[in-house]
């Protein structure tokens, strides 16, 4: 009798897309990691080049001008919408939506409990404007080089001046190496 109920339950799950949905989510998460890797890799390459040629002040231009262009190009190339956000915004154009904000709040709690930012990600399939949308949010850990513009007290005066000129409401300061500085946030429409 118990086996019969389990088979019926498993059949209902299969019909409703339970395991299929889980497989789809896992496959999309893998694809999302590759998209984040493409974006993060291109951005890092630009930042490293800017730091070598002109230091932190020059690297600010990468985040201000090139990062949005890189996100747009990766989005165009992959069919995913790629963006960045944070709990401490530098650029108000990067405000988080409800899904991303919820992930950020969850990540901050996990970080406070000792989890490393590098390990934090959240995925989900949600209904948005009548469409099924896969969402992925991945924490961005603060690296040593990030402290030049995002650190607690380590920001040089000329860098501060450049940041203030571009971002008068800048909150993206006070981070330590390894802490979550922000997030990559992705979405992909699955069905209309």
Rosetta constraint file for C-alpha pairs under 8 A:
AtomPair CA 1 CA 5 HARMONIC 6.59 0.50
AtomPair CA 2 CA 6 HARMONIC 6.36 0.50
AtomPair CA 3 CA 7 HARMONIC 6.21 0.50
AtomPair CA 4 CA 8 HARMONIC 6.23 0.50
AtomPair CA 5 CA 9 HARMONIC 6.01 0.50
AtomPair CA 6 CA 10 HARMONIC 6.01 0.50
AtomPair CA 7 CA 11 HARMONIC 6.03 0.50
AtomPair CA 8 CA 12 HARMONIC 6.18 0.50
AtomPair CA 9 CA 13 HARMONIC 6.22 0.50
AtomPair CA 10 CA 14 HARMONIC 6.13 0.50
AtomPair CA 11 CA 15 HARMONIC 6.13 0.50
AtomPair CA 12 CA 16 HARMONIC 6.05 0.50
AtomPair CA 13 CA 17 HARMONIC 6.00 0.50
AtomPair CA 13 CA 18 HARMONIC 4.85 0.50
AtomPair CA 13 CA 19 HARMONIC 6.92 0.50
AtomPair CA 14 CA 18 HARMONIC 5.65 0.50
AtomPair CA 14 CA 19 HARMONIC 6.21 0.50
AtomPair CA 14 CA 20 HARMONIC 6.93 0.50
AtomPair CA 17 CA 21 HARMONIC 5.32 0.50
AtomPair CA 18 CA 22 HARMONIC 6.39 0.50
AtomPair CA 19 CA 23 HARMONIC 6.17 0.50
AtomPair CA 20 CA 24 HARMONIC 6.06 0.50
AtomPair CA 21 CA 25 HARMONIC 6.02 0.50
AtomPair CA 22 CA 26 HARMONIC 6.17 0.50
AtomPair CA 23 CA 27 HARMONIC 6.18 0.50
AtomPair CA 24 CA 28 HARMONIC 6.08 0.50
AtomPair CA 25 CA 29 HARMONIC 6.01 0.50
AtomPair CA 25 CA 123 HARMONIC 7.68 0.50
AtomPair CA 25 CA 124 HARMONIC 7.37 0.50
AtomPair CA 25 CA 125 HARMONIC 7.47 0.50
AtomPair CA 25 CA 134 HARMONIC 7.70 0.50
AtomPair CA 26 CA 30 HARMONIC 6.33 0.50
AtomPair CA 27 CA 31 HARMONIC 6.30 0.50
AtomPair CA 28 CA 32 HARMONIC 5.90 0.50
AtomPair CA 28 CA 134 HARMONIC 7.54 0.50
AtomPair CA 29 CA 33 HARMONIC 6.18 0.50
AtomPair CA 29 CA 123 HARMONIC 6.95 0.50
AtomPair CA 29 CA 136 HARMONIC 7.13 0.50
AtomPair CA 30 CA 34 HARMONIC 6.58 0.50
AtomPair CA 31 CA 35 HARMONIC 6.38 0.50
AtomPair CA 32 CA 36 HARMONIC 6.14 0.50
AtomPair CA 32 CA 136 HARMONIC 6.97 0.50
AtomPair CA 32 CA 186 HARMONIC 7.22 0.50
AtomPair CA 33 CA 37 HARMONIC 6.04 0.50
AtomPair CA 34 CA 38 HARMONIC 6.18 0.50
AtomPair CA 35 CA 39 HARMONIC 6.29 0.50
AtomPair CA 35 CA 74 HARMONIC 7.39 0.50
AtomPair CA 35 CA 78 HARMONIC 7.22 0.50
AtomPair CA 35 CA 80 HARMONIC 7.79 0.50
AtomPair CA 36 CA 40 HARMONIC 5.83 0.50
AtomPair CA 36 CA 82 HARMONIC 7.88 0.50
AtomPair CA 36 CA 184 HARMONIC 7.02 0.50
AtomPair CA 37 CA 41 HARMONIC 5.68 0.50
AtomPair CA 38 CA 42 HARMONIC 6.14 0.50
AtomPair CA 38 CA 74 HARMONIC 7.22 0.50
AtomPair CA 39 CA 43 HARMONIC 6.09 0.50
AtomPair CA 39 CA 70 HARMONIC 6.77 0.50
AtomPair CA 39 CA 71 HARMONIC 6.42 0.50
AtomPair CA 39 CA 74 HARMONIC 6.31 0.50
AtomPair CA 39 CA 82 HARMONIC 7.98 0.50
AtomPair CA 40 CA 44 HARMONIC 5.91 0.50
AtomPair CA 41 CA 45 HARMONIC 6.14 0.50
AtomPair CA 42 CA 46 HARMONIC 6.40 0.50
AtomPair CA 42 CA 70 HARMONIC 7.15 0.50
AtomPair CA 43 CA 47 HARMONIC 6.17 0.50
AtomPair CA 43 CA 62 HARMONIC 7.89 0.50
AtomPair CA 43 CA 66 HARMONIC 7.88 0.50
AtomPair CA 43 CA 67 HARMONIC 6.28 0.50
AtomPair CA 43 CA 70 HARMONIC 7.01 0.50
AtomPair CA 44 CA 48 HARMONIC 5.97 0.50
AtomPair CA 45 CA 49 HARMONIC 6.20 0.50
AtomPair CA 46 CA 50 HARMONIC 6.12 0.50
AtomPair CA 46 CA 62 HARMONIC 6.63 0.50
AtomPair CA 46 CA 66 HARMONIC 7.98 0.50
AtomPair CA 47 CA 51 HARMONIC 6.05 0.50
AtomPair CA 47 CA 59 HARMONIC 5.56 0.50
AtomPair CA 47 CA 62 HARMONIC 6.23 0.50
AtomPair CA 47 CA 63 HARMONIC 7.92 0.50
AtomPair CA 48 CA 52 HARMONIC 6.23 0.50
AtomPair CA 48 CA 59 HARMONIC 7.95 0.50
AtomPair CA 49 CA 53 HARMONIC 6.27 0.50
AtomPair CA 50 CA 54 HARMONIC 5.75 0.50
AtomPair CA 50 CA 55 HARMONIC 6.45 0.50
AtomPair CA 50 CA 56 HARMONIC 7.64 0.50
AtomPair CA 50 CA 58 HARMONIC 5.66 0.50
AtomPair CA 50 CA 59 HARMONIC 4.90 0.50
AtomPair CA 50 CA 62 HARMONIC 7.29 0.50
AtomPair CA 51 CA 55 HARMONIC 4.03 0.50
AtomPair CA 51 CA 56 HARMONIC 5.66 0.50
AtomPair CA 51 CA 58 HARMONIC 6.60 0.50
AtomPair CA 51 CA 59 HARMONIC 5.61 0.50
AtomPair CA 53 CA 58 HARMONIC 7.66 0.50
AtomPair CA 54 CA 58 HARMONIC 4.93 0.50
AtomPair CA 54 CA 59 HARMONIC 7.28 0.50
AtomPair CA 55 CA 59 HARMONIC 6.38 0.50
AtomPair CA 56 CA 60 HARMONIC 6.37 0.50
AtomPair CA 56 CA 148 HARMONIC 6.17 0.50
AtomPair CA 56 CA 149 HARMONIC 6.81 0.50
AtomPair CA 56 CA 159 HARMONIC 6.45 0.50
AtomPair CA 57 CA 61 HARMONIC 7.54 0.50
AtomPair CA 57 CA 158 HARMONIC 7.15 0.50
AtomPair CA 57 CA 159 HARMONIC 5.09 0.50
AtomPair CA 57 CA 162 HARMONIC 6.53 0.50
AtomPair CA 58 CA 62 HARMONIC 7.39 0.50
AtomPair CA 59 CA 63 HARMONIC 6.84 0.50
AtomPair CA 60 CA 64 HARMONIC 6.09 0.50
AtomPair CA 60 CA 149 HARMONIC 7.96 0.50
AtomPair CA 60 CA 162 HARMONIC 7.75 0.50
AtomPair CA 60 CA 163 HARMONIC 7.30 0.50
AtomPair CA 61 CA 65 HARMONIC 5.60 0.50
AtomPair CA 61 CA 66 HARMONIC 7.03 0.50
AtomPair CA 62 CA 66 HARMONIC 4.65 0.50
AtomPair CA 62 CA 67 HARMONIC 5.96 0.50
AtomPair CA 63 CA 67 HARMONIC 4.94 0.50
AtomPair CA 63 CA 68 HARMONIC 7.59 0.50
AtomPair CA 64 CA 68 HARMONIC 7.35 0.50
AtomPair CA 65 CA 69 HARMONIC 6.80 0.50
AtomPair CA 66 CA 70 HARMONIC 5.97 0.50
AtomPair CA 67 CA 71 HARMONIC 6.10 0.50
AtomPair CA 68 CA 72 HARMONIC 6.14 0.50
AtomPair CA 68 CA 83 HARMONIC 7.87 0.50
AtomPair CA 69 CA 73 HARMONIC 6.16 0.50
AtomPair CA 70 CA 74 HARMONIC 6.09 0.50
AtomPair CA 71 CA 75 HARMONIC 5.99 0.50
AtomPair CA 71 CA 82 HARMONIC 5.54 0.50
AtomPair CA 71 CA 83 HARMONIC 6.21 0.50
AtomPair CA 72 CA 76 HARMONIC 6.10 0.50
AtomPair CA 72 CA 81 HARMONIC 7.91 0.50
AtomPair CA 72 CA 82 HARMONIC 7.21 0.50
AtomPair CA 73 CA 77 HARMONIC 6.04 0.50
AtomPair CA 74 CA 78 HARMONIC 5.96 0.50
AtomPair CA 74 CA 80 HARMONIC 7.73 0.50
AtomPair CA 74 CA 82 HARMONIC 7.11 0.50
AtomPair CA 75 CA 79 HARMONIC 5.48 0.50
AtomPair CA 75 CA 80 HARMONIC 4.95 0.50
AtomPair CA 75 CA 81 HARMONIC 5.04 0.50
AtomPair CA 75 CA 82 HARMONIC 5.61 0.50
AtomPair CA 76 CA 80 HARMONIC 7.41 0.50
AtomPair CA 79 CA 188 HARMONIC 7.00 0.50
AtomPair CA 80 CA 186 HARMONIC 6.53 0.50
AtomPair CA 80 CA 187 HARMONIC 5.70 0.50
AtomPair CA 80 CA 188 HARMONIC 4.89 0.50
AtomPair CA 80 CA 189 HARMONIC 7.92 0.50
AtomPair CA 81 CA 186 HARMONIC 5.49 0.50
AtomPair CA 81 CA 187 HARMONIC 5.15 0.50
AtomPair CA 81 CA 188 HARMONIC 6.34 0.50
AtomPair CA 82 CA 184 HARMONIC 7.27 0.50
AtomPair CA 82 CA 185 HARMONIC 6.07 0.50
AtomPair CA 82 CA 186 HARMONIC 4.82 0.50
AtomPair CA 82 CA 187 HARMONIC 6.94 0.50
AtomPair CA 83 CA 94 HARMONIC 7.48 0.50
AtomPair CA 83 CA 184 HARMONIC 5.87 0.50
AtomPair CA 83 CA 185 HARMONIC 5.26 0.50
AtomPair CA 83 CA 186 HARMONIC 6.44 0.50
AtomPair CA 84 CA 94 HARMONIC 6.15 0.50
AtomPair CA 84 CA 182 HARMONIC 7.13 0.50
AtomPair CA 84 CA 183 HARMONIC 5.57 0.50
AtomPair CA 84 CA 184 HARMONIC 4.57 0.50
AtomPair CA 84 CA 185 HARMONIC 5.70 0.50
AtomPair CA 85 CA 89 HARMONIC 6.94 0.50
AtomPair CA 85 CA 94 HARMONIC 4.98 0.50
AtomPair CA 85 CA 95 HARMONIC 5.96 0.50
AtomPair CA 85 CA 96 HARMONIC 5.72 0.50
AtomPair CA 85 CA 100 HARMONIC 7.89 0.50
AtomPair CA 85 CA 182 HARMONIC 5.67 0.50
AtomPair CA 85 CA 183 HARMONIC 5.38 0.50
AtomPair CA 85 CA 184 HARMONIC 6.63 0.50
AtomPair CA 85 CA 185 HARMONIC 7.16 0.50
AtomPair CA 86 CA 94 HARMONIC 7.58 0.50
AtomPair CA 86 CA 95 HARMONIC 7.46 0.50
AtomPair CA 86 CA 96 HARMONIC 7.25 0.50
AtomPair CA 86 CA 104 HARMONIC 7.30 0.50
AtomPair CA 86 CA 181 HARMONIC 6.67 0.50
AtomPair CA 86 CA 182 HARMONIC 4.01 0.50
AtomPair CA 86 CA 183 HARMONIC 5.89 0.50
AtomPair CA 87 CA 101 HARMONIC 7.84 0.50
AtomPair CA 87 CA 104 HARMONIC 6.72 0.50
AtomPair CA 87 CA 181 HARMONIC 7.89 0.50
AtomPair CA 87 CA 182 HARMONIC 6.59 0.50
AtomPair CA 88 CA 170 HARMONIC 7.98 0.50
AtomPair CA 88 CA 171 HARMONIC 4.98 0.50
AtomPair CA 88 CA 172 HARMONIC 4.80 0.50
AtomPair CA 88 CA 173 HARMONIC 7.53 0.50
AtomPair CA 88 CA 181 HARMONIC 7.65 0.50
AtomPair CA 88 CA 182 HARMONIC 7.51 0.50
AtomPair CA 89 CA 94 HARMONIC 7.12 0.50
AtomPair CA 89 CA 95 HARMONIC 7.28 0.50
AtomPair CA 89 CA 170 HARMONIC 6.42 0.50
AtomPair CA 89 CA 171 HARMONIC 5.34 0.50
AtomPair CA 89 CA 172 HARMONIC 5.39 0.50
AtomPair CA 90 CA 167 HARMONIC 6.29 0.50
AtomPair CA 90 CA 169 HARMONIC 6.93 0.50
AtomPair CA 90 CA 170 HARMONIC 4.33 0.50
AtomPair CA 90 CA 171 HARMONIC 5.45 0.50
AtomPair CA 90 CA 172 HARMONIC 5.05 0.50
AtomPair CA 91 CA 95 HARMONIC 7.87 0.50
AtomPair CA 91 CA 167 HARMONIC 6.43 0.50
AtomPair CA 91 CA 169 HARMONIC 7.95 0.50
AtomPair CA 91 CA 170 HARMONIC 6.98 0.50
AtomPair CA 96 CA 100 HARMONIC 5.47 0.50
AtomPair CA 96 CA 101 HARMONIC 5.46 0.50
AtomPair CA 97 CA 101 HARMONIC 5.91 0.50
AtomPair CA 98 CA 102 HARMONIC 6.03 0.50
AtomPair CA 99 CA 103 HARMONIC 6.32 0.50
AtomPair CA 99 CA 135 HARMONIC 7.88 0.50
AtomPair CA 100 CA 104 HARMONIC 6.15 0.50
AtomPair CA 100 CA 137 HARMONIC 6.45 0.50
AtomPair CA 100 CA 185 HARMONIC 6.75 0.50
AtomPair CA 101 CA 105 HARMONIC 6.22 0.50
AtomPair CA 102 CA 106 HARMONIC 6.19 0.50
AtomPair CA 103 CA 107 HARMONIC 6.04 0.50
AtomPair CA 103 CA 122 HARMONIC 6.45 0.50
AtomPair CA 103 CA 137 HARMONIC 6.72 0.50
AtomPair CA 104 CA 108 HARMONIC 6.17 0.50
AtomPair CA 104 CA 139 HARMONIC 7.92 0.50
AtomPair CA 104 CA 182 HARMONIC 7.96 0.50
AtomPair CA 104 CA 183 HARMONIC 7.51 0.50
AtomPair CA 105 CA 109 HARMONIC 6.47 0.50
AtomPair CA 106 CA 110 HARMONIC 6.25 0.50
AtomPair CA 107 CA 111 HARMONIC 5.97 0.50
AtomPair CA 107 CA 117 HARMONIC 7.51 0.50
AtomPair CA 107 CA 120 HARMONIC 6.59 0.50
AtomPair CA 107 CA 139 HARMONIC 7.49 0.50
AtomPair CA 108 CA 112 HARMONIC 6.12 0.50
AtomPair CA 108 CA 180 HARMONIC 7.73 0.50
AtomPair CA 109 CA 113 HARMONIC 6.33 0.50
AtomPair CA 110 CA 114 HARMONIC 6.56 0.50
AtomPair CA 110 CA 115 HARMONIC 5.50 0.50
AtomPair CA 111 CA 115 HARMONIC 4.76 0.50
AtomPair CA 111 CA 116 HARMONIC 6.10 0.50
AtomPair CA 111 CA 117 HARMONIC 6.51 0.50
AtomPair CA 111 CA 179 HARMONIC 7.70 0.50
AtomPair CA 111 CA 180 HARMONIC 7.83 0.50
AtomPair CA 115 CA 119 HARMONIC 7.42 0.50
AtomPair CA 115 CA 120 HARMONIC 7.89 0.50
AtomPair CA 116 CA 120 HARMONIC 7.10 0.50
AtomPair CA 116 CA 178 HARMONIC 7.05 0.50
AtomPair CA 116 CA 179 HARMONIC 7.44 0.50
AtomPair CA 117 CA 139 HARMONIC 5.72 0.50
AtomPair CA 117 CA 140 HARMONIC 6.71 0.50
AtomPair CA 117 CA 141 HARMONIC 5.33 0.50
AtomPair CA 117 CA 178 HARMONIC 6.58 0.50
AtomPair CA 117 CA 179 HARMONIC 6.01 0.50
AtomPair CA 117 CA 180 HARMONIC 5.19 0.50
AtomPair CA 118 CA 139 HARMONIC 6.38 0.50
AtomPair CA 118 CA 140 HARMONIC 6.67 0.50
AtomPair CA 118 CA 141 HARMONIC 5.62 0.50
AtomPair CA 118 CA 178 HARMONIC 7.59 0.50
AtomPair CA 118 CA 180 HARMONIC 7.89 0.50
AtomPair CA 119 CA 139 HARMONIC 7.66 0.50
AtomPair CA 120 CA 138 HARMONIC 6.02 0.50
AtomPair CA 120 CA 139 HARMONIC 5.55 0.50
AtomPair CA 121 CA 136 HARMONIC 7.16 0.50
AtomPair CA 121 CA 137 HARMONIC 5.55 0.50
AtomPair CA 121 CA 138 HARMONIC 4.31 0.50
AtomPair CA 121 CA 139 HARMONIC 6.26 0.50
AtomPair CA 122 CA 136 HARMONIC 5.67 0.50
AtomPair CA 122 CA 137 HARMONIC 5.25 0.50
AtomPair CA 122 CA 138 HARMONIC 6.59 0.50
AtomPair CA 123 CA 134 HARMONIC 7.36 0.50
AtomPair CA 123 CA 135 HARMONIC 5.49 0.50
AtomPair CA 123 CA 136 HARMONIC 4.38 0.50
AtomPair CA 123 CA 137 HARMONIC 6.51 0.50
AtomPair CA 124 CA 134 HARMONIC 5.81 0.50
AtomPair CA 124 CA 135 HARMONIC 5.22 0.50
AtomPair CA 124 CA 136 HARMONIC 6.64 0.50
AtomPair CA 125 CA 132 HARMONIC 6.67 0.50
AtomPair CA 125 CA 133 HARMONIC 5.48 0.50
AtomPair CA 125 CA 134 HARMONIC 4.36 0.50
AtomPair CA 125 CA 135 HARMONIC 6.05 0.50
AtomPair CA 126 CA 132 HARMONIC 5.79 0.50
AtomPair CA 126 CA 133 HARMONIC 5.33 0.50
AtomPair CA 126 CA 134 HARMONIC 6.44 0.50
AtomPair CA 126 CA 135 HARMONIC 7.37 0.50
AtomPair CA 127 CA 131 HARMONIC 5.48 0.50
AtomPair CA 127 CA 132 HARMONIC 4.78 0.50
AtomPair CA 127 CA 133 HARMONIC 6.14 0.50
AtomPair CA 128 CA 132 HARMONIC 6.39 0.50
AtomPair CA 128 CA 133 HARMONIC 6.57 0.50
AtomPair CA 130 CA 192 HARMONIC 6.94 0.50
AtomPair CA 131 CA 189 HARMONIC 6.85 0.50
AtomPair CA 131 CA 190 HARMONIC 7.32 0.50
AtomPair CA 131 CA 191 HARMONIC 5.60 0.50
AtomPair CA 131 CA 192 HARMONIC 4.79 0.50
AtomPair CA 132 CA 189 HARMONIC 6.10 0.50
AtomPair CA 132 CA 190 HARMONIC 5.35 0.50
AtomPair CA 132 CA 191 HARMONIC 5.18 0.50
AtomPair CA 132 CA 192 HARMONIC 6.84 0.50
AtomPair CA 133 CA 187 HARMONIC 6.54 0.50
AtomPair CA 133 CA 188 HARMONIC 5.59 0.50
AtomPair CA 133 CA 189 HARMONIC 4.41 0.50
AtomPair CA 133 CA 190 HARMONIC 5.39 0.50
AtomPair CA 133 CA 191 HARMONIC 7.25 0.50
AtomPair CA 134 CA 187 HARMONIC 5.53 0.50
AtomPair CA 134 CA 188 HARMONIC 5.21 0.50
AtomPair CA 134 CA 189 HARMONIC 6.38 0.50
AtomPair CA 134 CA 190 HARMONIC 6.73 0.50
AtomPair CA 135 CA 185 HARMONIC 7.52 0.50
AtomPair CA 135 CA 186 HARMONIC 5.71 0.50
AtomPair CA 135 CA 187 HARMONIC 4.56 0.50
AtomPair CA 135 CA 188 HARMONIC 6.72 0.50
AtomPair CA 136 CA 185 HARMONIC 5.82 0.50
AtomPair CA 136 CA 186 HARMONIC 5.07 0.50
AtomPair CA 136 CA 187 HARMONIC 6.41 0.50
AtomPair CA 137 CA 183 HARMONIC 6.37 0.50
AtomPair CA 137 CA 184 HARMONIC 5.67 0.50
AtomPair CA 137 CA 185 HARMONIC 4.44 0.50
AtomPair CA 137 CA 186 HARMONIC 6.29 0.50
AtomPair CA 138 CA 183 HARMONIC 5.37 0.50
AtomPair CA 138 CA 184 HARMONIC 5.22 0.50
AtomPair CA 138 CA 185 HARMONIC 6.54 0.50
AtomPair CA 139 CA 180 HARMONIC 5.98 0.50
AtomPair CA 139 CA 181 HARMONIC 7.60 0.50
AtomPair CA 139 CA 182 HARMONIC 6.02 0.50
AtomPair CA 139 CA 183 HARMONIC 4.36 0.50
AtomPair CA 139 CA 184 HARMONIC 6.46 0.50
AtomPair CA 140 CA 180 HARMONIC 5.50 0.50
AtomPair CA 140 CA 181 HARMONIC 5.75 0.50
AtomPair CA 140 CA 182 HARMONIC 5.20 0.50
AtomPair CA 140 CA 183 HARMONIC 5.02 0.50
AtomPair CA 140 CA 184 HARMONIC 6.82 0.50
AtomPair CA 141 CA 177 HARMONIC 7.40 0.50
AtomPair CA 141 CA 178 HARMONIC 5.10 0.50
AtomPair CA 141 CA 179 HARMONIC 5.32 0.50
AtomPair CA 141 CA 180 HARMONIC 4.47 0.50
AtomPair CA 141 CA 181 HARMONIC 5.72 0.50
AtomPair CA 141 CA 182 HARMONIC 7.38 0.50
AtomPair CA 142 CA 146 HARMONIC 5.95 0.50
AtomPair CA 142 CA 147 HARMONIC 7.48 0.50
AtomPair CA 142 CA 175 HARMONIC 6.94 0.50
AtomPair CA 142 CA 176 HARMONIC 6.59 0.50
AtomPair CA 142 CA 177 HARMONIC 4.96 0.50
AtomPair CA 142 CA 178 HARMONIC 4.97 0.50
AtomPair CA 142 CA 179 HARMONIC 5.40 0.50
AtomPair CA 142 CA 180 HARMONIC 6.01 0.50
AtomPair CA 142 CA 181 HARMONIC 5.48 0.50
AtomPair CA 143 CA 147 HARMONIC 7.08 0.50
AtomPair CA 143 CA 177 HARMONIC 5.29 0.50
AtomPair CA 143 CA 178 HARMONIC 6.32 0.50
AtomPair CA 144 CA 177 HARMONIC 5.77 0.50
AtomPair CA 146 CA 150 HARMONIC 5.74 0.50
AtomPair CA 146 CA 151 HARMONIC 6.93 0.50
AtomPair CA 147 CA 151 HARMONIC 3.84 0.50
AtomPair CA 147 CA 152 HARMONIC 7.38 0.50
AtomPair CA 147 CA 154 HARMONIC 6.43 0.50
AtomPair CA 147 CA 155 HARMONIC 7.07 0.50
AtomPair CA 147 CA 175 HARMONIC 7.10 0.50
AtomPair CA 147 CA 176 HARMONIC 7.26 0.50
AtomPair CA 147 CA 177 HARMONIC 7.52 0.50
AtomPair CA 148 CA 154 HARMONIC 6.27 0.50
AtomPair CA 148 CA 155 HARMONIC 5.26 0.50
AtomPair CA 148 CA 156 HARMONIC 7.36 0.50
AtomPair CA 148 CA 159 HARMONIC 7.98 0.50
AtomPair CA 149 CA 154 HARMONIC 7.89 0.50
AtomPair CA 149 CA 155 HARMONIC 5.61 0.50
AtomPair CA 149 CA 159 HARMONIC 6.95 0.50
AtomPair CA 149 CA 160 HARMONIC 7.70 0.50
AtomPair CA 149 CA 173 HARMONIC 7.37 0.50
AtomPair CA 150 CA 155 HARMONIC 7.17 0.50
AtomPair CA 150 CA 172 HARMONIC 5.85 0.50
AtomPair CA 150 CA 173 HARMONIC 4.40 0.50
AtomPair CA 150 CA 174 HARMONIC 6.22 0.50
AtomPair CA 150 CA 175 HARMONIC 5.97 0.50
AtomPair CA 151 CA 155 HARMONIC 6.28 0.50
AtomPair CA 151 CA 173 HARMONIC 5.55 0.50
AtomPair CA 151 CA 174 HARMONIC 4.88 0.50
AtomPair CA 151 CA 175 HARMONIC 4.84 0.50
AtomPair CA 151 CA 176 HARMONIC 6.22 0.50
AtomPair CA 152 CA 173 HARMONIC 6.15 0.50
AtomPair CA 152 CA 174 HARMONIC 3.68 0.50
AtomPair CA 152 CA 175 HARMONIC 5.64 0.50
AtomPair CA 152 CA 176 HARMONIC 6.89 0.50
AtomPair CA 153 CA 174 HARMONIC 7.08 0.50
AtomPair CA 155 CA 159 HARMONIC 6.49 0.50
AtomPair CA 155 CA 160 HARMONIC 6.42 0.50
AtomPair CA 156 CA 160 HARMONIC 6.19 0.50
AtomPair CA 157 CA 161 HARMONIC 6.18 0.50
AtomPair CA 158 CA 162 HARMONIC 6.34 0.50
AtomPair CA 159 CA 163 HARMONIC 6.14 0.50
AtomPair CA 160 CA 164 HARMONIC 6.01 0.50
AtomPair CA 161 CA 165 HARMONIC 6.24 0.50
AtomPair CA 162 CA 166 HARMONIC 6.49 0.50
AtomPair CA 163 CA 167 HARMONIC 5.57 0.50
AtomPair CA 163 CA 168 HARMONIC 7.53 0.50
AtomPair CA 163 CA 170 HARMONIC 7.58 0.50
AtomPair CA 164 CA 168 HARMONIC 4.88 0.50
AtomPair CA 164 CA 169 HARMONIC 7.79 0.50
AtomPair CA 164 CA 170 HARMONIC 7.20 0.50
AtomPair CA 172 CA 181 HARMONIC 7.58 0.50
AtomPair CA 175 CA 179 HARMONIC 6.43 0.50
AtomPair CA 175 CA 180 HARMONIC 7.95 0.50
AtomPair CA 175 CA 181 HARMONIC 6.70 0.50
